Amino acid sequence: MLSYNDIVQEISRLTMQERVQLLRVIADTLEGNDVPPSRKHNILEFEGIAARLADDEDPQDHVRRLRDEWDERP
């Protein structure tokens, strides 16, 4: 594992553009956003997620059912 001093030394070898990218990544992690800014999602990736939420199912019943399904897994 690199020490703090090792990291600082490696940063000095980065180009200005790489340093700016590194700053963005660090800022995102401080804000709790672990997705790098260059990572974008296609809307089609979300197809089928929470599909049953569109019906009239009570949210608490939905969560309970999901937990029961999880408990039934081997």
C-alpha positions in Angstrom: 0.0 0.0 0.0 1.3 3.4 -0.9 2.0 5.9 1.9 0.8 9.4 1.9 4.2 10.6 0.9 4.3 8.1 -2.0 1.0 9.4 -3.2 2.2 13.0 -3.1 5.3 12.1 -5.0 3.3 10.3 -7.7 0.9 13.3 -8.0 3.9 15.5 -8.9 4.5 13.2 -11.9 0.9 13.7 -13.3 0.1 16.1 -16.1 -2.1 19.1 -15.3 -5.1 17.4 -16.9 -4.6 14.3 -14.8 -4.3 16.4 -11.7 -7.6 18.1 -12.5 -9.3 14.7 -13.1 -7.9 13.5 -9.8 -9.3 16.5 -8.0 -12.7 15.8 -9.4 -12.6 12.2 -8.3 -11.5 13.2 -4.8 -14.3 15.9 -4.6 -16.9 13.3 -5.7 -15.8 10.9 -2.9 -16.0 13.7 -0.4 -19.6 14.5 -1.5 -20.5 10.8 -1.2 -20.7 10.3 -4.9 -18.6 7.2 -5.7 -19.3 7.3 -9.4 -16.5 9.0 -11.3 -17.8 12.0 -13.3 -16.9 10.4 -16.6 -19.2 7.5 -16.0 -22.6 8.1 -17.5 -25.5 5.7 -17.6 -27.7 4.9 -20.5 -31.4 5.1 -19.6 -31.8 1.6 -21.0 -29.7 0.2 -18.2 -32.6 0.9 -15.8 -35.1 -1.1 -17.8 -37.1 -3.4 -15.4 -35.8 -1.8 -12.2 -38.7 -1.5 -9.8 -41.2 -2.4 -12.5 -43.8 -3.5 -10.0 -43.8 -0.1 -8.3 -45.9 1.3 -11.1 -48.9 -0.8 -9.9 -50.9 -0.1 -6.8 -48.8 -2.2 -4.4 -48.2 -0.5 -1.0 -44.6 0.4 -0.6 -44.3 -1.3 2.8 -45.8 -4.5 1.4 -43.3 -4.3 -1.5 -40.4 -4.0 0.8 -41.7 -6.9 3.0 -42.1 -9.1 -0.1 -38.6 -8.3 -1.3 -37.2 -9.2 2.1 -39.2 -12.5 2.2 -37.9 -13.3 -1.3 -34.3 -12.7 -0.1 -34.8 -14.9 2.9 -36.0 -17.7 0.7 -32.9 -17.8 -1.4 -30.5 -20.7 -0.8 
